[in-house]
Amino acid sequence: MPNIEPFASLLKTPGVDQYILVDRDGKIFSQAMAEPRKMAGFVFFCGMNAQAIGKFRYLAFSRENQGHFFIFPVGKYYLGVIKQKDISHAVLVDNIFQFLKDNVNRQ
């Protein structure tokens, strides 16, 4: 199990509005999200299906309400992030990769 403590500070990452971290069974390990149970299933389902196709760095979903959603593989877990509306996709992705490098990948 990864150290989930760093994820509590994920909301301080520029561009992150909400987040959820789930394992490959859909169990929630950390979250700051309005509807965590609903989103856990979504993140789990999309992450597992993308992984079945092949290795991926992230998935991006554009939504009508502009709350764009991203899924990042983190070891045996999936990180779901809802993007703040006032930041570009590229900046958010770079910020998440840096967060993971600084807080997860070095362990």
MMTF fields as JSON, N, C-alpha, C and O atoms, coordinates in Angstrom:
{
  "mmtfVersion": "1.0.0",
  "mmtfProducer": "UNKNOWN",
  "numBonds": 427,
  "numAtoms": 428,
  "numGroups": 107,
  "numChains": 1,
  "numModels": 1,
  "chainsPerModel": [1],
  "groupsPerChain": [107],
  "chainIdList": ["A"],
  "bondAtomList": [4, 2, 8, 6, 12, 10, 16, 14, 20, 18, 24, 22, 28, 26, 32, 30, 36, 34, 40, 38, 44, 42, 48, 46, 52, 50, 56, 54, 60, 58, 64, 62, 68, 66, 72, 70, 76, 74, 80, 78, 84, 82, 88, 86, 92, 90, 96, 94, 100, 98, 104, 102, 108, 106, 112, 110, 116, 114, 120, 118, 124, 122, 128, 126, 132, 130, 136, 134, 140, 138, 144, 142, 148, 146, 152, 150, 156, 154, 160, 158, 164, 162, 168, 166, 172, 170, 176, 174, 180, 178, 184, 182, 188, 186, 192, 190, 196, 194, 200, 198, 204, 202, 208, 206, 212, 210, 216, 214, 220, 218, 224, 222, 228, 226, 232, 230, 236, 234, 240, 238, 244, 242, 248, 246, 252, 250, 256, 254, 260, 258, 264, 262, 268, 266, 272, 270, 276, 274, 280, 278, 284, 282, 288, 286, 292, 290, 296, 294, 300, 298, 304, 302, 308, 306, 312, 310, 316, 314, 320, 318, 324, 322, 328, 326, 332, 330, 336, 334, 340, 338, 344, 342, 348, 346, 352, 350, 356, 354, 360, 358, 364, 362, 368, 366, 372, 370, 376, 374, 380, 378, 384, 382, 388, 386, 392, 390, 396, 394, 400, 398, 404, 402, 408, 406, 412, 410, 416, 414, 420, 418, 424, 422],
  "bondOrderList": [1, 1, 1, 1, 1, 1, 1, 1, 1, 1, 1, 1, 1, 1, 1, 1, 1, 1, 1, 1, 1, 1, 1, 1, 1, 1, 1, 1, 1, 1, 1, 1, 1, 1, 1, 1, 1, 1, 1, 1, 1, 1, 1, 1, 1, 1, 1, 1, 1, 1, 1, 1, 1, 1, 1, 1, 1, 1, 1, 1, 1, 1, 1, 1, 1, 1, 1, 1, 1, 1, 1, 1, 1, 1, 1, 1, 1, 1, 1, 1, 1, 1, 1, 1, 1, 1, 1, 1, 1, 1, 1, 1, 1, 1, 1, 1, 1, 1, 1, 1, 1, 1, 1, 1, 1, 1],
  "groupList": [{"groupName": "MET", "atomNameList": ["N", "CA", "C", "O"], "elementList": ["N", "C", "C", "O"], "formalChargeList": [0, 0, 0, 0], "bondAtomList": [1, 0, 2, 1, 3, 2], "bondOrderList": [1, 1, 2], "singleLetterCode": "M", "chemCompType": "L-PEPTIDE LINKING"}, {"groupName": "PRO", "atomNameList": ["N", "CA", "C", "O"], "elementList": ["N", "C", "C", "O"], "formalChargeList": [0, 0, 0, 0], "bondAtomList": [1, 0, 2, 1, 3, 2], "bondOrderList": [1, 1, 2], "singleLetterCode": "P", "chemCompType": "L-PEPTIDE LINKING"}, {"groupName": "ASN", "atomNameList": ["N", "CA", "C", "O"], "elementList": ["N", "C", "C", "O"], "formalChargeList": [0, 0, 0, 0], "bondAtomList": [1, 0, 2, 1, 3, 2], "bondOrderList": [1, 1, 2], "singleLetterCode": "N", "chemCompType": "L-PEPTIDE LINKING"}, {"groupName": "ILE", "atomNameList": ["N", "CA", "C", "O"], "elementList": ["N", "C", "C", "O"], "formalChargeList": [0, 0, 0, 0], "bondAtomList": [1, 0, 2, 1, 3, 2], "bondOrderList": [1, 1, 2], "singleLetterCode": "I", "chemCompType": "L-PEPTIDE LINKING"}, {"groupName": "GLU", "atomNameList": ["N", "CA", "C", "O"], "elementList": ["N", "C", "C", "O"], "formalChargeList": [0, 0, 0, 0], "bondAtomList": [1, 0, 2, 1, 3, 2], "bondOrderList": [1, 1, 2], "singleLetterCode": "E", "chemCompType": "L-PEPTIDE LINKING"}, {"groupName": "PHE", "atomNameList": ["N", "CA", "C", "O"], "elementList": ["N", "C", "C", "O"], "formalChargeList": [0, 0, 0, 0], "bondAtomList": [1, 0, 2, 1, 3, 2], "bondOrderList": [1, 1, 2], "singleLetterCode": "F", "chemCompType": "L-PEPTIDE LINKING"}, {"groupName": "ALA", "atomNameList": ["N", "CA", "C", "O"], "elementList": ["N", "C", "C", "O"], "formalChargeList": [0, 0, 0, 0], "bondAtomList": [1, 0, 2, 1, 3, 2], "bondOrderList": [1, 1, 2], "singleLetterCode": "A", "chemCompType": "L-PEPTIDE LINKING"}, {"groupName": "SER", "atomNameList": ["N", "CA", "C", "O"], "elementList": ["N", "C", "C", "O"], "formalChargeList": [0, 0, 0, 0], "bondAtomList": [1, 0, 2, 1, 3, 2], "bondOrderList": [1, 1, 2], "singleLetterCode": "S", "chemCompType": "L-PEPTIDE LINKING"}, {"groupName": "LEU", "atomNameList": ["N", "CA", "C", "O"], "elementList": ["N", "C", "C", "O"], "formalChargeList": [0, 0, 0, 0], "bondAtomList": [1, 0, 2, 1, 3, 2], "bondOrderList": [1, 1, 2], "singleLetterCode": "L", "chemCompType": "L-PEPTIDE LINKING"}, {"groupName": "LYS", "atomNameList": ["N", "CA", "C", "O"], "elementList": ["N", "C", "C", "O"], "formalChargeList": [0, 0, 0, 0], "bondAtomList": [1, 0, 2, 1, 3, 2], "bondOrderList": [1, 1, 2], "singleLetterCode": "K", "chemCompType": "L-PEPTIDE LINKING"}, {"groupName": "THR", "atomNameList": ["N", "CA", "C", "O"], "elementList": ["N", "C", "C", "O"], "formalChargeList": [0, 0, 0, 0], "bondAtomList": [1, 0, 2, 1, 3, 2], "bondOrderList": [1, 1, 2], "singleLetterCode": "T", "chemCompType": "L-PEPTIDE LINKING"}, {"groupName": "GLY", "atomNameList": ["N", "CA", "C", "O"], "elementList": ["N", "C", "C", "O"], "formalChargeList": [0, 0, 0, 0], "bondAtomList": [1, 0, 2, 1, 3, 2], "bondOrderList": [1, 1, 2], "singleLetterCode": "G", "chemCompType": "PEPTIDE LINKING"}, {"groupName": "VAL", "atomNameList": ["N", "CA", "C", "O"], "elementList": ["N", "C", "C", "O"], "formalChargeList": [0, 0, 0, 0], "bondAtomList": [1, 0, 2, 1, 3, 2], "bondOrderList": [1, 1, 2], "singleLetterCode": "V", "chemCompType": "L-PEPTIDE LINKING"}, {"groupName": "ASP", "atomNameList": ["N", "CA", "C", "O"], "elementList": ["N", "C", "C", "O"], "formalChargeList": [0, 0, 0, 0], "bondAtomList": [1, 0, 2, 1, 3, 2], "bondOrderList": [1, 1, 2], "singleLetterCode": "D", "chemCompType": "L-PEPTIDE LINKING"}, {"groupName": "GLN", "atomNameList": ["N", "CA", "C", "O"], "elementList": ["N", "C", "C", "O"], "formalChargeList": [0, 0, 0, 0], "bondAtomList": [1, 0, 2, 1, 3, 2], "bondOrderList": [1, 1, 2], "singleLetterCode": "Q", "chemCompType": "L-PEPTIDE LINKING"}, {"groupName": "TYR", "atomNameList": ["N", "CA", "C", "O"], "elementList": ["N", "C", "C", "O"], "formalChargeList": [0, 0, 0, 0], "bondAtomList": [1, 0, 2, 1, 3, 2], "bondOrderList": [1, 1, 2], "singleLetterCode": "Y", "chemCompType": "L-PEPTIDE LINKING"}, {"groupName": "ARG", "atomNameList": ["N", "CA", "C", "O"], "elementList": ["N", "C", "C", "O"], "formalChargeList": [0, 0, 0, 0], "bondAtomList": [1, 0, 2, 1, 3, 2], "bondOrderList": [1, 1, 2], "singleLetterCode": "R", "chemCompType": "L-PEPTIDE LINKING"}, {"groupName": "CYS", "atomNameList": ["N", "CA", "C", "O"], "elementList": ["N", "C", "C", "O"], "formalChargeList": [0, 0, 0, 0], "bondAtomList": [1, 0, 2, 1, 3, 2], "bondOrderList": [1, 1, 2], "singleLetterCode": "C", "chemCompType": "L-PEPTIDE LINKING"}, {"groupName": "HIS", "atomNameList": ["N", "CA", "C", "O"], "elementList": ["N", "C", "C", "O"], "formalChargeList": [0, 0, 0, 0], "bondAtomList": [1, 0, 2, 1, 3, 2], "bondOrderList": [1, 1, 2], "singleLetterCode": "H", "chemCompType": "L-PEPTIDE LINKING"}],
  "groupTypeList": [0, 1, 2, 3, 4, 1, 5, 6, 7, 8, 8, 9, 10, 1, 11, 12, 13, 14, 15, 3, 8, 12, 13, 16, 13, 11, 9, 3, 5, 7, 14, 6, 0, 6, 4, 1, 16, 9, 0, 6, 11, 5, 12, 5, 5, 17, 11, 0, 2, 6, 14, 6, 3, 11, 9, 5, 16, 15, 8, 6, 5, 7, 16, 4, 2, 14, 11, 18, 5, 5, 3, 5, 1, 12, 11, 9, 15, 15, 8, 11, 12, 3, 9, 14, 9, 13, 3, 7, 18, 6, 12, 8, 12, 13, 2, 3, 5, 14, 5, 8, 9, 13, 2, 12, 2, 16, 14],
  "groupIdList": [1, 2, 3, 4, 5, 6, 7, 8, 9, 10, 11, 12, 13, 14, 15, 16, 17, 18, 19, 20, 21, 22, 23, 24, 25, 26, 27, 28, 29, 30, 31, 32, 33, 34, 35, 36, 37, 38, 39, 40, 41, 42, 43, 44, 45, 46, 47, 48, 49, 50, 51, 52, 53, 54, 55, 56, 57, 58, 59, 60, 61, 62, 63, 64, 65, 66, 67, 68, 69, 70, 71, 72, 73, 74, 75, 76, 77, 78, 79, 80, 81, 82, 83, 84, 85, 86, 87, 88, 89, 90, 91, 92, 93, 94, 95, 96, 97, 98, 99, 100, 101, 102, 103, 104, 105, 106, 107],
  "secStructList": [7, 7, 7, 7, 4, 4, 4, 4, 4, 4, 4, 4, 1, 6, 6, 3, 3, 3, 3, 3, 3, 3, 3, 6, 6, 7, 7, 3, 3, 3, 3, 3, 7, 1, 1, 2, 2, 2, 2, 2, 2, 2, 2, 2, 2, 2, 2, 2, 2, 2, 2, 2, 2, 7, 7, 7, 1, 7, 3, 3, 3, 7, 7, 6, 6, 1, 7, 7, 3, 3, 3, 3, 3, 3, 6, 6, 3, 3, 3, 3, 3, 3, 3, 7, 6, 6, 1, 7, 2, 2, 2, 2, 2, 2, 2, 2, 2, 2, 2, 2, 2, 2, 2, 6, 6, 6, 7],
  "xCoordList": [0.841, 0.0, 0.886, 1.843, 0.586, 1.418, 1.134, 0.094, 2.055, 1.83, 0.805, 1.08, -0.374, -1.435, -1.4, -2.162, -0.53, -0.44, -0.226, -0.898, 0.684, 0.905, -0.351, -0.47, -1.279, -2.465, -3.369, -4.165, -3.258, -4.038, -3.67, -4.489, -2.444, -2.009, -2.227, -1.851, -2.826, -3.02, -3.879, -3.695, -4.818, -5.674, -4.884, -5.373, -3.675, -2.819, -2.119, -1.521, -2.192, -1.559, -2.36, -3.564, -1.729, -2.461, -3.214, -2.643, -4.493, -5.33, -6.219, -7.165, -5.935, -6.73, -7.92, -7.754, -9.121, -10.338, -10.8, -11.132, -10.822, -11.21, -10.353, -9.805, -10.241, -9.476, -10.009, -10.726, -9.642, -9.949, -8.862, -8.423, -8.433, -7.439, -8.098, -8.553, -8.153, -8.779, -7.807, -6.9, -8.019, -7.203, -7.881, -8.906, -7.303, -7.826, -9.042, -9.482, -9.578, -10.864, -11.926, -13.077, -11.542, -12.468, -12.576, -13.418, -11.731, -11.747, -11.1, -10.036, -11.748, -11.25, -10.171, -10.377, -9.018, -7.924, -7.756, -7.323, -8.082, -8.001, -8.915, -9.046, -9.553, -10.441, -10.791, -10.79, -11.081, -11.669, -12.572, -12.212, -13.751, -14.636, -16.084, -16.426, -16.928, -18.34, -19.085, -19.861, -18.878, -19.572, -18.542, -18.399, -17.824, -16.71, -17.104, -16.386, -18.203, -18.583, -18.884, -18.449, -19.625, -19.961, -18.692, -18.516, -17.821, -16.615, -15.604, -14.825, -15.596, -14.678, -14.943, -14.009, -16.21, -16.561, -16.143, -15.651, -16.338, -15.966, -14.453, -13.994, -13.688, -12.223, -11.722, -10.866, -12.255, -11.867, -12.167, -11.293, -13.393, -13.819, -12.974, -12.479, -12.814, -12.045, -10.569, -9.951, -10.005, -8.599, -8.309, -7.331, -9.149, -8.951, -9.084, -8.291, -10.072, -10.259, -9.131, -8.694, -8.658, -7.522, -6.276, -5.513, -6.072, -4.915, -4.974, -3.94, -6.182, -6.346, -5.917, -5.442, -6.088, -5.69, -4.177, -3.559, -3.59, -2.145, -1.747, -2.594, -0.453, 0.071, -0.384, -0.387, -0.771, -1.181, -0.638, -0.414, -0.433, 0.058, -1.091, -1.015, -2.169, -3.377, -4.51, -4.29, -5.72, -6.925, -7.531, -7.429, -8.159, -8.829, -10.24, -10.462, -11.188, -12.589, -13.079, -12.976, -13.613, -14.196, -15.67, -16.387, -16.111, -17.504, -18.174, -17.522, -19.481, -20.239, -20.118, -20.095, -20.042, -19.981, -18.579, -18.329, -17.679, -16.285, -15.471, -14.321, -16.038, -15.294, -14.551, -14.871, -13.568, -12.843, -12.204, -11.71, -12.226, -11.811, -10.612, -10.579, -9.633, -8.41, -8.2, -8.531, -7.644, -7.302, -5.835, -5.406, -5.073, -3.646, -3.376, -3.857, -2.619, -2.223, -1.123, -0.176, -1.26, -0.27, 0.037, -0.583, 0.987, 1.285, 0.069, -0.422, -0.41, -1.59, -2.87, -3.884, -2.82, -3.941, -4.247, -3.479, -5.387, -5.766, -6.121, -6.839, -5.612, -5.895, -6.836, -6.503, -8.002, -8.951, -8.898, -8.903, -8.846, -8.737, -9.747, -9.842, -10.502, -11.348, -10.559, -10.098, -10.412, -9.594, -10.347, -11.55, -9.624, -10.18, -10.436, -9.712, -11.442, -11.85, -10.877, -10.86, -10.079, -9.236, -7.796, -6.9, -7.568, -6.202, -6.22, -7.205, -5.137, -5.097, -4.874, -4.35, -5.285, -5.092, -3.605, -3.226, -2.774, -1.338, -0.694, 0.146, -1.086, -0.521, -0.942, -0.123, -2.211, -2.666, -1.888, -1.394, -1.775, -1.071, 0.375, 0.862, 1.061, 2.444, 2.51, 3.41, 1.553, 1.538, 1.294, 1.902, 0.42, 0.156, 1.39, 1.777, 2.007, 3.226, 4.304, 4.994, 4.453, 5.446, 5.077, 5.945, 3.797, 3.338, 3.665, 4.194, 3.348, 3.613, 5.107, 5.534, 5.897, 7.355, 7.9, 8.73, 7.43, 7.926, 7.426, 8.132, 6.225, 5.591, 5.368, 5.23, 5.329, 4.998, 6.131, 6.551, 6.627, 7.613, 8.96, 9.737, 9.259, 10.564, 10.583, 11.639, 9.431, 9.354, 9.83, 9.833],
  "yCoordList": [-1.178, 0.0, 1.241, 1.312, 2.211, 3.415, 4.283, 4.149, 5.157, 6.127, 7.128, 7.868, 7.154, 8.034, 9.422, 10.299, 9.638, 10.952, 12.089, 13.114, 11.957, 13.071, 13.477, 14.63, 12.557, 12.875, 13.889, 14.558, 14.012, 15.019, 16.425, 17.34, 16.601, 17.925, 18.117, 19.151, 17.14, 17.229, 18.425, 18.988, 18.821, 19.968, 21.272, 22.251, 21.294, 22.483, 22.564, 23.587, 21.492, 21.455, 22.319, 22.11, 23.283, 24.143, 23.338, 22.484, 23.63, 22.978, 21.885, 21.469, 21.404, 20.318, 20.904, 21.667, 20.537, 20.964, 19.89, 20.193, 18.63, 17.492, 16.299, 16.27, 15.308, 14.114, 12.895, 13.014, 11.713, 10.445, 9.443, 9.397, 8.644, 7.593, 6.262, 6.053, 5.361, 4.05, 2.945, 3.149, 1.757, 0.616, -0.113, 0.335, -1.232, -1.957, -2.814, -3.624, -2.625, -3.225, -2.148, -2.451, -0.885, 0.227, 0.761, 1.617, 0.267, 0.74, 2.12, 2.349, 3.032, 4.4, 4.449, 3.975, 5.027, 5.179, 6.62, 6.861, 7.563, 8.976, 9.718, 9.347, 10.778, 11.516, 12.883, 13.091, 13.78, 15.082, 15.35, 16.084, 14.738, 14.737, 14.78, 14.234, 15.435, 15.594, 14.261, 14.04, 13.383, 12.096, 10.962, 10.353, 10.675, 9.723, 8.305, 7.68, 7.783, 6.4, 6.27, 5.321, 7.226, 7.213, 7.333, 6.602, 8.25, 8.486, 7.353, 7.099, 6.667, 5.538, 4.46, 3.908, 4.161, 3.163, 3.583, 2.768, 4.859, 5.401, 5.31, 4.849, 5.749, 5.734, 4.297, 4.002, 3.414, 2.005, 1.389, 0.772, 1.553, 0.96, 1.475, 0.686, 2.775, 3.359, 2.985, 2.648, 3.043, 2.701, 1.254, 0.966, 0.347, -1.078, -1.363, -2.121, -0.769, -1.005, -0.399, -1.0, 0.773, 1.372, 0.512, 0.303, 0.016, -0.831, -2.131, -2.663, -2.641, -3.879, -3.688, -4.625, -2.475, -2.169, -2.028, -2.483, -1.396, -1.199, -0.168, 0.421, 0.043, 1.02, 2.42, 2.755, 3.24, 4.611, 5.562, 5.171, 6.805, 7.825, 8.53, 8.836, 8.791, 9.365, 9.296, 9.163, 9.389, 9.494, 10.857, 11.366, 11.45, 12.738, 12.648, 12.135, 13.155, 13.181, 14.619, 15.281, 15.099, 16.436, 16.318, 15.477, 17.172, 17.129, 18.455, 19.498, 18.406, 19.602, 20.707, 21.885, 20.348, 21.36, 21.952, 22.707, 21.609, 22.076, 21.504, 21.901, 20.58, 19.915, 18.732, 17.583, 18.999, 17.946, 16.98, 17.383, 15.702, 14.642, 13.896, 13.574, 13.627, 12.938, 11.726, 11.753, 10.66, 9.464, 9.136, 9.029, 8.977, 8.675, 7.338, 7.119, 6.435, 5.214, 5.551, 6.271, 5.02, 5.245, 3.882, 3.486, 3.171, 1.818, 0.923, 0.745, 0.362, -0.503, 0.273, -0.315, 1.574, 2.456, 3.355, 3.436, 4.026, 5.019, 6.307, 6.299, 7.405, 8.726, 9.44, 9.652, 9.81, 10.586, 12.034, 12.317, 12.96, 14.387, 15.164, 14.975, 16.042, 17.003, 18.298, 18.817, 18.809, 19.996, 21.278, 21.391, 22.238, 23.575, 24.185, 23.9, 25.005, 25.547, 26.575, 26.79, 27.207, 28.314, 27.915, 28.758, 26.648, 26.205, 25.275, 24.576, 25.274, 24.439, 22.975, 22.649, 22.109, 20.669, 20.351, 19.592, 20.929, 20.632, 21.011, 20.275, 22.153, 22.589, 21.635, 21.26, 21.242, 20.29, 18.981, 18.481, 18.43, 17.158, 17.277, 16.398, 18.343, 18.553, 18.64, 18.074, 19.35, 19.5, 18.163, 17.889, 17.341, 16.025, 15.137, 14.468, 15.127, 14.326, 14.764, 13.92, 16.066, 16.568, 16.154, 15.741, 16.262, 15.834, 14.359, 13.991, 13.522, 12.088, 11.809, 10.968, 12.514, 12.339, 12.724, 12.013, 13.844, 14.348, 13.552, 13.441, 13.001, 12.417, 10.913, 10.287, 10.33, 8.908, 8.113, 7.103, 8.541, 7.76, 7.655, 6.754, 8.532, 8.496, 7.546, 7.319, 6.988, 6.098, 4.716, 3.842],
  "zCoordList": [0.0, 0.0, 0.0, 0.771, -0.844, -0.869, 0.35, 0.995, 0.652, 1.71, 1.192, 0.248, 1.804, 1.292, 1.916, 1.508, 2.897, 3.536, 2.546, 2.662, 1.572, 0.642, -0.129, -0.545, -0.324, -1.115, -0.423, -1.083, 0.895, 1.612, 1.148, 1.231, 0.659, 0.188, -1.311, -1.862, -1.971, -3.424, -3.819, -4.898, -2.956, -3.271, -3.366, -3.929, -2.823, -2.922, -4.273, -4.605, -5.046, -6.361, -7.326, -7.469, -7.995, -8.924, -9.983, -10.661, -10.104, -11.101, -10.553, -11.223, -9.336, -8.751, -7.999, -7.047, -8.441, -7.756, -6.771, -5.625, -7.224, -6.398, -6.811, -7.913, -5.911, -6.269, -5.529, -4.535, -6.039, -5.385, -5.76, -6.908, -4.79, -5.007, -4.679, -3.554, -5.658, -5.456, -5.848, -6.656, -5.25, -5.646, -6.8, -7.314, -7.198, -8.362, -8.035, -8.85, -6.834, -6.47, -6.304, -5.991, -6.513, -6.369, -4.952, -4.68, -4.036, -2.652, -2.574, -3.149, -1.862, -1.722, -0.641, 0.476, -0.987, -0.03, 0.423, 1.55, -0.411, -0.065, -1.019, -2.185, -0.513, -1.404, -0.832, 0.381, -1.712, -1.417, -2.615, -3.536, -2.58, -3.739, -3.271, -2.222, -4.061, -3.711, -3.659, -2.729, -4.611, -4.665, -4.766, -5.826, -3.671, -3.766, -4.168, -4.95, -3.67, -4.017, -5.509, -6.161, -6.034, -7.466, -8.311, -9.286, -7.934, -8.715, -8.556, -9.476, -7.414, -7.221, -8.259, -8.841, -8.491, -9.495, -10.887, -11.667, -11.203, -12.509, -12.719, -13.763, -11.73, -11.827, -11.951, -12.785, -11.125, -11.16, -12.524, -13.133, -13.002, -14.271, -15.441, -16.246, -15.532, -16.641, -16.552, -17.562, -15.351, -15.181, -15.535, -16.224, -15.07, -15.362, -16.854, -17.412, -17.499, -18.93, -19.756, -20.737, -19.376, -20.087, -19.896, -20.838, -18.681, -18.386, -19.183, -19.588, -19.407, -20.18, -21.635, -22.277, -22.144, -23.522, -23.614, -24.577, -22.612, -22.606, -21.574, -20.903, -21.458, -20.51, -20.92, -22.104, -19.928, -20.231, -19.17, -18.025, -19.563, -18.625, -17.936, -16.746, -18.687, -18.096, -19.108, -20.312, -18.589, -19.412, -19.135, -18.019, -20.133, -19.95, -20.506, -21.603, -19.732, -20.138, -20.087, -19.054, -21.206, -21.245, -20.89, -21.432, -19.974, -19.539, -19.847, -19.895, -20.055, -20.419, -19.382, -19.737, -18.107, -17.05, -16.879, -15.94, -17.779, -17.771, -16.613, -16.426, -15.83, -14.762, -15.345, -15.04, -16.176, -16.888, -15.893, -14.84, -16.251, -15.342, -15.914, -17.101, -15.065, -15.462, -14.561, -13.376, -15.141, -14.374, -14.641, -15.79, -13.553, -13.63, -12.944, -11.832, -13.577, -12.876, -11.866, -12.182, -10.645, -9.589, -8.975, -7.988, -9.557, -9.09, -9.273, -10.387, -8.171, -8.211, -7.91, -7.535, -8.072, -7.749, -8.94, -9.898, -8.854, -9.857, -9.134, -8.134, -9.653, -9.112, -10.066, -11.232, -9.577, -10.361, -9.919, -8.721, -10.873, -10.569, -11.402, -12.615, -10.738, -11.448, -11.519, -10.504, -12.729, -12.998, -12.648, -12.888, -12.08, -11.895, -13.265, -14.219, -13.363, -14.662, -15.226, -16.438, -14.398, -14.848, -15.169, -15.138, -15.473, -15.761, -16.975, -17.215, -17.727, -18.933, -18.569, -17.503, -19.483, -19.293, -19.123, -18.231, -19.976, -19.96, -18.632, -18.114, -18.083, -16.804, -15.691, -14.852, -15.681, -14.664, -14.758, -13.748, -15.952, -16.135, -15.66, -14.948, -16.04, -15.582, -14.057, -13.437, -13.456, -12.0, -11.294, -10.258, -11.843, -11.251, -11.38, -10.422, -12.556, -12.729, -11.736, -11.164, -11.53, -10.575, -9.153, -8.383, -8.8, -7.476, -7.243, -6.194, -8.226, -8.096, -7.993, -7.202, -8.79, -8.742, -7.365, -6.798, -6.838, -5.556, -4.352, -3.35, -4.438, -3.258, -3.296, -2.245, -4.466, -4.559, -5.176, -4.613, -6.304, -7.054, -6.357, -6.674, -5.429, -4.757, -3.567, -2.976, -3.208, -2.04, -2.368, -1.501]
}
